[in-house]
Every structure is written in structure tokens, then in C-alpha cells.
Amino acid sequence: MTGAPVLVAAGRTAIATAGRGFATHTVDALAAAVLAEVARAVAPAGLPIDDVVLGNCMGPGGDVARVAALRAGLGADVPGVTVDRQCGSGLDAVLQAAARVRAGDAQLVLAGGAESASTAPHRMWPGTGDRYSRAPFAPAGHPDPDMGPAADVLAAVRGITRDRQDAWAARSHALAARAQAAGVFDHEIVEVNGVVRDDRPRAGMDLERLARFAPVFAPDVDDDDVLRTGRGTVTAGNSCGFSDGAAAMAVTTAEVARELGLPALRVVAATVAAGDPALPGLGAAPAARRALERAGLAASDLGFVEITEAFAAQVLAVSDELGLDEELISADGGAIALGHPWGASGSVLLVRLAARMLRADDDDRPGLAACSIGGGQGVAMIVERVA
């Protein structure tokens, strides 16, 4: 049976700053907790789980999805596959699951992402004694900046000031702290060993405090053209934190969702795109633009937007590029306040979209989730509420 896939039973762990609440939890343990909860929600359908697709980019290697599925008690007959599109991995995992359901190759897939910065292994390059910090985003001869310095360059190229970045960071913390205090996140968080609260949002992280942070990436910027336009606007305050967490949902058909009686989001369009590896923070823009075109929508048609707030400079550049209404973006706060568990972040966006869209009974406008990715890639998905 083919048709537009839908997302149901979306949930996530709390997001913990690395070394804190989930300091001893491996990535498969975090994923397993959420997978087990999603599986319980869809069990009344009586359908086998065709596959588990999880994003992960900094874990121990191997097939984290299969390990997590077994740890979740889904059964030895449930397969799993792990996706790595860097910090877009969790969203790409859902995209791949949705494509299989749409094609009729699966009827029920659990998909999402997980990351444990706390327990990610330290690796060494053989024969050198040098620590391996990350995989290359691009080969020799191409730009391959780390995301922080690249965000500084992007801010300079696009004229995104320090004041504007700090204002966005203050907004993220204020919105997240307010939502947390009001219990907005409570229903979407799956308890893991007693941890049920995101630990990063700070109501007092205002402009005055943010102004005290010094630039952290400027010494790595050596582009003369960029230096002439200004640099040194990205700080720890207007950037995300290294985090642990997991998020998942069931991807299935509208018929199954109706049988379960669960609120659902229909996947309208999902795309990936790529561009200049020197400006990876802009990658979400072409992916989102392509998704809007495939859905026959304009940016002004959107009612809900979630873009990974790895750096304020990135999300603001993407917003400017697409002409988005900034009031719609991460309206309960984003990764600057909540944290950025890399391989999980894309699926966290969908959990947040589901929560926002399903509680907005009087707003049927579609929602957009989008990630900018190291190496200049982007991934985006547009969803709408199922009546």
C-alpha cells in the first residue's frame, strides 16, 4: 500500500550537556529508551516493525540502530541501519524511512537519531600519535572548515552582526526557559534513568550576559576578504552546546495512524541539497527551497519552522536567504538553548514540530524542519497536520 507517509508517536529524551545528566549513557542506551516508547505507542496496530533507521555521526561506529533496537527489546527479528549525514543524520533517517513507506516497501519504520558526546570514543591516527577529531567534510583541495570558524566567515560575508546573533541567542534561551517552566516539553520527553528535563536553557541568559562572551573562533579565520569585512562575532554564548540525546518516531501510512487513533503529521516533501563547502552553515537554505518548490509552497505559506541552531549566524543566514518570518522559527527555543546532540538534532526538530503543530488546533499551515551540515550539505522536510 503506497501513499503519503505520516509521522506518529514522536518523542525524545531530555537533552543533556555533555558530561552531565547522561555522562555515562552510551548512544545505544539513549536511543533504546526512545525506541521502546515509540514501539509501545504503535504496538496496538499489530504490525511488525519493518526496520529501524537511526542517525548518528560521532558514536562508536558499527550499526548503532541495530544495537539500539535489540537493547530496546524490539526483538531479534527487527533489523536496523545507521545513517550518517553529519548533524542532519536524524532528519535524513526519517527522510529515508518515509521514502520506503511512500514506495510501499515498508509499512512501519521507527526512525530518528541519537548522539552521546559524553561517551564518543577518542581515536588516534595510526602511526602518528595524533588524535583524530572528526572525519573530513571534503577532500584535500577543497575547503574543509570546522563549523565554528565557518559560522564566523558566514556572519561576515552576510553582514550578520554580533548584536543580532546575541539577540537571537537571548531569544532562544528566553523562549526555551519559558516553555520549560510551562511544562511544554514534558509530554514529549521520555524518561531515562530519572532524567526528564533539558539542562541547558537559562532564563537569565540575556543580552547583558551574552555581551561578556569573547569571540572563540576568530583566530582560525584567515580569509583576507573576510577579515576586511570584520570577524570575531561568534561566541560560546551565541552557539549551541555539545550535548547528549535521542529522538525517534514511527513512520507509517495514514491508514495505520487512523487505526491507532494517534495524531499525525503527513510528510509533504523531503529533500537534500549541497553547495559551497566553505559556507556549510547555509546548506539548509537550498534544501528548504527545493522542498518548498516540490510542495508547491512559498516560504510565506509556512506556519512553523525549526532550523538547527548550531550557531545564531547560521540560522539567521538561512532565514535571510529564504525570507522566513523569524517569529515562526524555533518558537519554543532551539539548539542554542536546548543543546545540539549532533546525530539526533534533525529528528529533535521533527519532535518539536510535532509538538508545536499538534497543539495549534486553529492553525493548519505546514511546517518546515531543516539542517545545515558540515561540508556544505542541507536536508529539509515539510510536514502538515493530518485532520
C-alpha positions in Angstrom: 0.0 0.0 0.0 1.5 3.3 -1.1 0.7 6.9 -0.2 2.0 9.9 1.6 3.8 8.7 4.8 2.9 10.1 8.2 4.8 10.5 11.4 3.3 9.4 14.7 4.4 8.9 18.3 7.3 11.4 18.1 9.3 11.6 21.3 12.8 12.4 22.6 15.0 12.2 25.6 15.9 15.3 27.6 18.9 17.0 26.0 21.8 17.0 28.4 25.0 19.0 28.2 28.0 16.6 27.6 29.4 15.3 30.8 26.3 16.0 32.8 22.9 14.1 33.0 23.8 11.4 30.5 27.5 11.3 31.2 27.7 7.5 31.4 24.9 6.7 28.9 26.1 5.2 25.6 24.4 6.3 22.4 22.6 3.0 22.0 21.2 3.3 25.5 19.7 6.7 24.8 18.3 5.6 21.5 16.8 2.4 23.0 14.8 4.3 25.6 13.0 6.3 22.9 12.6 3.4 20.5 11.0 1.3 23.2 8.5 4.1 24.0 7.6 4.6 20.3 7.2 0.9 19.8 4.8 0.8 22.7 2.7 3.5 21.2 2.3 1.8 17.9 2.0 -1.8 19.2 -1.8 -1.8 19.1 -1.6 -1.8 15.3 -0.3 -5.4 15.5 2.2 -4.7 12.7 5.8 -5.9 12.5 8.4 -3.2 12.6 10.0 -3.4 9.2 13.2 -1.6 10.1 14.8 0.9 12.5 16.7 3.8 10.9 18.8 6.0 13.1 21.1 8.8 12.5 24.5 9.0 14.3 27.7 10.7 13.4 30.2 10.7 16.3 29.5 7.4 18.0 31.5 4.2 18.3 30.9 3.1 14.8 29.2 -0.1 13.7 25.4 -0.3 13.4 24.1 1.8 16.3 20.5 1.3 15.1 20.6 -2.5 15.3 22.3 -2.4 18.7 19.7 0.1 20.0 16.8 -1.9 18.5 18.0 -5.1 20.3 18.6 -3.1 23.5 15.1 -1.7 23.3 13.6 -5.2 23.3 12.1 -4.9 19.8 13.1 -8.5 19.1 15.9 -10.2 17.2 13.8 -10.1 14.0 13.8 -6.3 13.8 16.6 -5.0 11.6 18.4 -1.7 11.9 20.5 0.6 9.8 22.5 3.6 10.8 22.7 6.8 8.7 25.5 9.4 8.8 24.8 12.8 7.2 26.6 14.5 10.0 24.3 16.8 12.0 21.5 16.2 9.6 21.6 12.5 10.2 18.4 12.3 12.4 16.3 14.1 9.8 17.8 12.1 6.9 16.9 8.9 8.8 13.3 9.9 8.8 13.5 11.0 5.2 14.8 7.6 4.2 12.1 5.8 6.2 9.4 8.0 4.7 10.7 7.2 1.2 10.3 3.5 1.8 6.8 3.8 3.2 5.8 6.0 0.3 7.2 3.4 -2.2 5.3 0.6 -0.5 8.5 -1.2 0.6 7.7 -0.8 4.3 4.6 -0.2 6.4 6.0 0.7 9.8 9.6 2.0 10.4 11.0 3.6 13.5 13.3 6.4 12.7 15.3 9.1 14.4 18.7 9.8 15.7 21.0 9.6 18.7 24.2 11.1 19.9 26.4 10.8 23.0 29.1 13.4 23.0 29.9 12.2 26.5 30.8 8.7 25.5 32.1 9.2 22.0 35.4 7.4 21.7 38.7 9.1 21.3 40.5 7.9 18.2 44.1 8.2 17.0 45.6 8.4 13.6 47.7 5.2 13.1 51.5 5.6 13.5 51.3 9.4 14.4 50.1 9.7 17.9 47.8 12.5 16.7 44.2 12.5 17.9 41.5 12.0 15.3 39.0 14.8 15.9 36.5 14.4 13.1 36.0 12.9 9.6 36.8 15.2 6.7 33.8 17.1 5.3 35.6 17.5 2.0 38.8 16.1 0.4 42.2 17.8 0.1 42.0 20.7 -2.3 38.5 21.7 -1.2 37.5 24.0 1.7 37.0 21.9 4.8 36.4 24.3 7.7 35.2 23.4 11.1 31.6 24.6 11.7 32.5 27.3 14.2 35.1 29.2 12.1 32.8 28.7 9.1 30.0 30.4 11.0 32.2 33.3 11.7 33.0 33.6 8.0 29.3 33.3 7.1 28.4 36.0 9.5 31.0 38.4 8.0 30.1 37.5 4.4 26.3 38.0 5.0 26.7 41.0 7.3 25.2 39.3 10.4 26.3 41.4 13.3 27.3 40.3 16.8 24.4 42.2 18.2 21.9 40.3 16.0 23.5 37.0 16.9 23.4 37.7 20.6 19.8 38.9 20.3 18.9 35.6 18.7 20.7 33.6 21.4 18.9 35.6 24.1 15.6 34.8 22.4 16.4 31.1 22.2 17.1 30.9 25.9 14.1 33.1 26.9 11.6 31.0 24.8 13.0 27.7 25.9 13.1 28.7 29.6 9.5 29.9 29.3 8.4 26.7 27.6 10.2 24.6 30.1 8.6 26.4 33.1 5.1 26.0 31.5 5.6 22.2 31.0 5.6 22.5 27.2 8.3 19.9 26.8 7.0 17.4 29.4 4.8 15.3 27.2 7.5 14.8 24.5 10.4 13.7 26.8 11.0 10.1 27.5 12.4 9.4 30.9 15.9 7.9 31.0 17.1 6.9 34.5 15.2 9.7 36.1 16.3 12.5 33.7 13.3 14.3 32.3 14.4 17.9 32.0 16.6 19.7 29.5 19.5 21.1 31.5 20.8 23.9 29.3 18.1 26.6 29.0 18.8 29.7 31.1 16.2 32.4 31.7 18.9 34.8 32.7 21.0 34.5 29.6 20.1 38.0 28.4 21.9 40.5 26.2 24.0 41.8 29.0 25.4 38.4 29.9 25.9 37.4 26.3 27.9 40.6 25.6 30.5 39.3 28.1 31.5 36.3 25.9 34.6 36.7 23.9 34.8 35.5 20.2 36.1 32.0 20.1 36.7 31.1 16.5 38.3 34.2 15.1 41.9 33.0 15.4 41.1 30.2 12.9 39.8 32.6 10.3 42.4 33.5 7.7 40.4 34.5 4.7 41.7 38.0 3.8 38.5 39.1 2.1 36.5 38.1 5.2 39.0 39.9 7.5 38.4 43.1 5.7 34.6 42.9 6.4 35.0 42.0 10.0 35.2 38.9 12.1 35.0 37.6 15.6 31.3 37.7 16.2 30.6 34.0 17.0 30.9 33.3 20.7 30.1 30.4 23.1 27.0 32.4 24.0 25.5 32.6 20.6 26.4 29.0 19.7 25.0 25.6 20.7 26.5 23.3 23.3 27.9 19.8 22.9 25.0 17.5 24.0 23.7 14.1 24.5 20.2 13.0 23.5 18.0 10.9 21.2 14.7 11.3 19.3 12.5 9.0 17.3 9.1 8.5 15.8 7.1 5.9 13.8 6.9 6.4 10.1 3.8 4.7 8.7 0.8 5.1 6.5 -2.2 7.3 7.1 -4.4 4.2 7.4 -2.3 2.8 10.3 -2.3 6.2 12.0 -6.1 6.3 11.8 -6.3 2.8 13.2 -4.1 3.7 16.1 -6.1 6.9 16.7 -2.8 8.9 17.0 -2.3 12.5 15.9 -0.1 12.5 12.9 2.0 14.7 10.5 2.0 13.9 6.8 5.3 14.2 5.0 4.6 16.5 2.1 8.2 16.8 0.7 11.7 16.0 1.8 14.9 16.9 0.0 18.7 17.1 0.3 21.0 19.6 -1.3 24.6 20.6 -1.4 26.6 23.8 -2.0 29.8 25.6 -1.2 31.7 23.6 1.4 33.3 26.8 2.6 29.9 28.0 3.9 28.3 24.9 5.4 26.0 27.0 7.6 24.0 28.0 4.6 23.2 24.4 3.5 19.7 24.3 4.9 18.6 27.1 2.5 18.8 25.3 -0.8 17.4 22.1 0.7 14.4 24.1 2.1 13.9 26.0 -1.1 13.8 22.7 -3.1 11.4 21.2 -0.6 9.1 24.2 -0.9 9.2 24.0 -4.6 8.3 20.3 -4.6 5.4 21.0 -2.2 4.2 23.9 -4.3 4.6 26.3 -1.4 6.2 29.6 -0.7 8.0 30.5 2.5 5.1 32.7 3.4 2.8 29.6 3.5 4.7 28.2 6.4 3.3 28.4 9.9 6.0 26.5 11.8 9.8 26.4 11.3 12.5 24.5 13.1 16.1 25.1 11.9 19.1 23.7 13.8 20.6 26.5 15.9 24.1 25.3 15.8 25.2 28.9 15.6 23.0 32.0 15.5 24.9 33.2 12.5 23.8 30.1 10.6 20.1 30.1 11.3 19.9 33.9 10.6 21.7 33.5 7.3 19.3 30.7 6.3 16.3 32.8 7.4 17.6 35.8 5.4 18.2 33.6 2.3 14.7 32.1 2.4 12.8 35.2 3.5 11.3 33.5 6.6 9.3 35.1 9.3 11.7 34.8 12.2 8.9 34.7 14.7 8.0 31.3 13.4 11.5 29.8 13.8 12.0 27.6 16.9 9.2 29.3 18.8 10.0 27.3 21.9 13.7 27.9 21.7 16.3 26.0 19.7 19.6 24.3 20.0 21.4 27.3 21.4 19.2 27.0 24.5 18.4 23.2 24.4 21.7 21.8 23.0 22.8 20.1 19.8 23.2 16.3 20.0 24.6 16.1 16.5 23.2 12.9 15.1 19.9 13.4 16.9 19.3 17.1 16.2 17.4 16.6 12.9 14.9 14.3 14.5 14.6 16.6 17.5 13.4 19.2 15.1 10.6 16.9 14.0 9.6 16.2 17.6 9.4 19.9 18.2 7.5 20.5 15.0 5.0 17.8 16.0 4.5 19.2 19.5 4.0 22.8 18.2 1.8 21.8 15.2 -0.4 19.3 17.1 -1.2 21.8 19.9 -2.1 24.6 17.4 -5.7 23.4 16.7 -6.6 26.6 14.8 -3.5 26.7 12.5 -3.4 24.2 9.6 -0.3 25.7 7.9 2.6 23.4 7.1 5.8 23.2 9.0 9.5 23.0 7.9 12.4 21.3 9.5 15.9 21.9 8.1 19.5 21.4 8.9 22.8 22.8 7.7 25.5 20.2 7.5 29.3 20.2 7.5 30.7 20.1 4.0 28.0 22.4 2.6 25.0 20.0 2.6 21.5 20.6 3.7 18.4 18.4 4.4 14.8 19.6 4.8 11.3 18.2 5.3 7.9 19.8 5.1 5.1 18.3 7.0 1.4 19.1 7.5 -1.1 18.1 10.2 -3.4 15.2 9.4 -7.0 16.2 10.1 
